[in-house]
Amino acid sequence: MTSRSAEGAAPQASAEALWSGLDEAWQAAFRQAWEAFCSGNIAVGACATDAAGTVVHASRNRVADRDGPRGEIFGSALAHAEVNVLARLRFGQARELVLTTTLEPCLQCSAAIRLGPVSAVRFAGADPLWAGCHDFGRLSPREAARPPVERDGPRPDELGAFGTLIARFWHHGARTEAFLRSHGESGILALIERLRAGGITSKLVEMEVDQALAFLWPELRAMARAPDASPPTVAGIQPAGG
């Protein structure tokens, strides 16, 4: 399907213009993702909104946390952003909420979305690790007969690149990184190596999410225009090994 996020998602003149033009749900999800980033978790955030666009609940990844809000999961492989949002929603309510998340949902989260009161999901960053995992219609006749959850993503703009980039700061392991490199993310992983080598990660955690978006803007613009290319070097950062 054609992504609604693609409509009007042409490259923006500035990070400020992009951020100020986002709706409440996108901003809430990315604030949660940035909190996850700064707290040493996988940088993914999500929120659920009602038909009026009002945020019902927002949460983040908590896999590395030792505590968390009542009703949410923490310190577990299950403690993903989307699951923590859905865990706070009342059982049995109508399937009319929209779930907005900063990264393409994984298999677990796609299943939770399928079971939750969600009619549509919007996601910013693409994730080749989980592409296609939302298609539960192939699993059983019952699932094939049910209306699918509408999907809107990934965003083809700088925000989509940002969503993927910040999630990749987590150390996924050699096998997973090899898979990501073979599926078009060599440039993203190389940029993260340069950011770490230049000591920029510690500076990023001192920023607010919109400030980090602005700081990384040249690299995000390059990623949005040519996703498989290696982004330019951030000002003041030398390539790893240089």
C-alpha positions as CSV (number, residue, x, y, z in Angstrom):
1,M,0.0,0.0,0.0
2,T,1.1,3.6,-0.4
3,S,2.2,5.0,2.9
4,R,0.4,8.0,4.1
5,S,3.6,9.1,5.7
6,A,5.1,9.4,2.3
7,E,2.6,12.0,1.4
8,G,4.1,15.4,2.2
9,A,7.3,13.8,3.4
10,A,9.7,15.5,1.0
11,P,13.0,16.6,2.5
12,Q,12.5,19.5,4.9
13,A,14.7,22.6,4.8
14,S,15.6,22.2,8.4
15,A,15.3,19.9,11.4
16,E,13.3,22.6,13.2
17,A,10.7,22.7,10.3
18,L,10.3,19.0,10.3
19,W,10.0,18.7,14.1
20,S,7.5,21.6,14.4
21,G,5.4,20.1,11.7
22,L,5.0,16.7,13.4
23,D,1.7,15.8,15.1
24,E,1.5,15.1,18.8
25,A,1.8,11.4,18.4
26,W,5.1,11.5,16.4
27,Q,6.6,13.9,18.9
28,A,5.5,11.8,21.9
29,A,6.9,8.6,20.3
30,F,10.3,10.1,19.6
31,R,10.5,11.7,23.0
32,Q,10.0,8.2,24.4
33,A,12.6,6.7,22.0
34,W,15.1,9.4,23.1
35,E,14.5,8.6,26.7
36,A,15.2,5.0,25.9
37,F,18.4,6.0,24.1
38,C,19.7,8.1,27.0
39,S,18.9,5.4,29.6
40,G,20.8,2.7,27.8
41,N,17.8,0.9,26.3
42,I,17.0,0.1,22.6
43,A,15.9,3.5,21.3
44,V,12.3,2.8,20.4
45,G,9.3,4.7,21.6
46,A,5.6,4.4,20.8
47,C,2.2,5.8,21.7
48,A,-1.5,5.1,21.1
49,T,-3.9,7.8,20.0
50,D,-7.7,7.9,19.8
51,A,-9.8,9.0,16.8
52,A,-9.3,12.6,17.8
53,G,-5.5,12.2,17.7
54,T,-5.2,12.5,21.5
55,V,-2.4,10.5,23.1
56,V,-3.9,7.7,25.2
57,H,-0.6,6.3,26.5
58,A,3.0,6.6,25.5
59,S,6.0,4.4,26.5
60,R,9.4,3.1,25.5
61,N,11.7,0.2,25.3
62,R,12.8,-0.9,28.8
63,V,14.8,-4.1,28.2
64,A,17.8,-2.8,30.3
65,D,15.7,-1.1,33.1
66,R,15.5,-2.5,36.6
67,D,12.1,-0.9,37.3
68,G,9.3,0.8,35.5
69,P,5.8,2.2,35.7
70,R,3.0,-0.1,37.0
71,G,1.6,-2.3,34.3
72,E,4.7,-2.1,32.0
73,I,7.4,-4.7,31.5
74,F,11.1,-4.0,32.2
75,G,14.3,-5.9,32.4
76,S,13.1,-8.5,29.9
77,A,13.4,-9.3,26.2
78,L,9.6,-8.6,26.1
79,A,10.0,-5.0,27.3
80,H,9.5,-3.4,23.9
81,A,7.9,0.0,23.4
82,E,4.8,-1.2,21.6
83,V,4.1,-3.9,24.1
84,N,4.4,-1.4,27.0
85,V,1.9,0.9,25.3
86,L,-0.5,-1.9,24.6
87,A,-0.2,-3.4,28.1
88,R,-1.7,-0.2,29.6
89,L,-4.8,-0.3,27.3
90,R,-8.1,-1.7,28.7
91,F,-9.0,-5.2,27.5
92,G,-12.0,-5.4,25.3
93,Q,-12.1,-1.9,24.0
94,A,-12.9,-1.2,20.3
95,R,-10.2,-1.7,17.7
96,E,-10.0,2.0,16.8
97,L,-6.7,3.2,18.2
98,V,-3.7,4.2,16.1
99,L,-0.3,3.1,17.3
100,T,2.6,5.3,16.3
101,T,6.1,3.9,16.8
102,T,9.6,5.1,15.9
103,L,10.7,1.8,14.3
104,E,9.1,-0.9,12.3
105,P,7.5,-3.4,14.8
106,C,9.2,-6.7,15.4
107,L,7.5,-10.1,15.3
108,Q,6.5,-9.9,19.0
109,C,5.1,-6.3,18.7
110,S,3.3,-7.0,15.5
111,A,1.5,-9.9,17.2
112,A,0.7,-7.7,20.2
113,I,-0.7,-5.0,17.8
114,R,-2.8,-7.7,16.1
115,L,-4.3,-8.7,19.4
116,G,-4.7,-5.2,20.8
117,P,-7.4,-2.5,20.2
118,V,-5.5,-1.1,17.2
119,S,-6.8,-0.4,13.8
120,A,-3.7,1.2,12.3
121,V,0.0,1.4,13.0
122,R,2.4,4.2,11.8
123,F,6.1,3.6,12.0
124,A,9.0,5.9,11.1
125,G,12.2,3.8,10.6
126,A,12.4,0.7,8.4
127,D,13.8,-2.5,10.1
128,P,14.8,-5.3,7.7
129,L,15.2,-7.6,10.7
130,W,11.4,-7.8,10.9
131,A,10.1,-6.9,7.4
132,G,7.0,-8.9,6.6
133,C,6.4,-10.2,10.1
134,H,3.1,-8.4,10.3
135,D,1.5,-10.7,7.7
136,F,-0.4,-13.0,10.0
137,G,-2.9,-13.9,7.2
138,R,-0.5,-16.6,6.1
139,L,-0.7,-18.4,9.4
140,S,-4.3,-19.6,9.6
141,P,-7.6,-19.3,7.7
142,R,-9.0,-17.3,10.7
143,E,-6.3,-14.7,10.4
144,A,-6.6,-14.6,6.6
145,A,-10.3,-13.8,7.0
146,R,-9.8,-11.0,9.5
147,P,-9.3,-7.4,8.4
148,P,-5.6,-6.5,8.5
149,V,-4.2,-3.8,10.7
150,E,-3.6,-0.8,8.4
151,R,0.1,0.0,8.1
152,D,1.7,3.4,7.4
153,G,5.4,3.4,7.0
154,P,8.3,3.5,6.8
155,R,8.7,7.3,6.5
156,P,11.0,8.1,3.5
157,D,12.2,11.3,5.1
158,E,14.8,12.3,7.7
159,L,12.6,11.3,10.6
160,G,12.5,7.8,9.2
161,A,16.3,7.7,9.0
162,F,16.5,9.0,12.5
163,G,14.2,6.3,13.8
164,T,16.4,3.6,12.3
165,L,19.7,5.2,13.3
166,I,19.0,5.7,17.0
167,A,17.8,2.1,17.4
168,R,21.0,0.8,15.9
169,F,23.2,2.2,18.7
170,W,22.2,-0.9,20.7
171,H,24.9,-3.6,20.4
172,H,23.0,-6.3,18.4
173,G,25.8,-8.8,18.0
174,A,28.0,-9.8,15.1
175,R,25.5,-12.0,13.3
176,T,22.7,-9.4,13.4
177,E,25.0,-6.6,12.3
178,A,26.2,-8.8,9.4
179,F,22.6,-9.2,8.4
180,L,21.9,-5.5,8.6
181,R,25.0,-4.7,6.5
182,S,23.8,-7.2,3.8
183,H,20.4,-5.5,3.8
184,G,21.5,-1.9,3.2
185,E,22.5,-0.6,6.6
186,S,26.3,-0.5,6.2
187,G,26.2,3.3,6.1
188,I,24.2,3.6,9.2
189,L,26.5,1.2,11.2
190,A,29.6,3.1,9.9
191,L,28.1,6.4,11.0
192,I,27.5,5.0,14.5
193,E,31.1,3.7,14.6
194,R,32.3,7.3,13.8
195,L,30.0,8.8,16.4
196,R,31.4,6.5,19.0
197,A,35.0,7.0,18.0
198,G,34.6,10.8,18.1
199,G,33.1,10.8,21.6
200,I,29.8,12.2,20.2
201,T,27.5,9.6,21.9
202,S,28.1,11.2,25.3
203,K,27.3,14.6,23.9
204,L,24.1,13.3,22.3
205,V,22.6,12.0,25.6
206,E,22.9,15.6,27.0
207,M,20.6,16.9,24.2
208,E,16.8,16.9,23.9
209,V,15.5,14.8,21.0
210,D,14.8,17.7,18.7
211,Q,18.4,19.0,19.4
212,A,19.8,15.6,18.5
213,L,17.7,15.6,15.3
214,A,19.2,19.0,14.4
215,F,22.7,17.9,15.2
216,L,22.5,14.8,13.0
217,W,20.5,16.6,10.3
218,P,23.2,16.5,7.5
219,E,23.7,12.8,7.9
220,L,19.9,12.2,8.1
221,R,19.4,14.1,4.9
222,A,22.0,12.0,3.1
223,M,20.5,8.8,4.4
224,A,17.0,9.8,3.4
225,R,18.1,10.7,-0.2
226,A,20.4,7.6,-0.6
227,P,19.5,5.0,2.1
228,D,22.3,2.5,1.0
229,A,25.0,5.1,0.8
230,S,27.5,5.9,3.6
231,P,26.5,9.2,5.3
232,P,29.0,12.1,5.3
233,T,31.3,12.5,8.3
234,V,29.7,14.6,11.1
235,A,31.6,17.9,11.5
236,G,34.5,17.4,13.8
237,I,34.4,13.6,13.7
238,Q,37.1,11.6,12.0
239,P,36.3,8.2,10.4
240,A,37.0,5.3,12.7
241,G,40.6,4.3,12.4
242,G,41.6,7.7,11.0
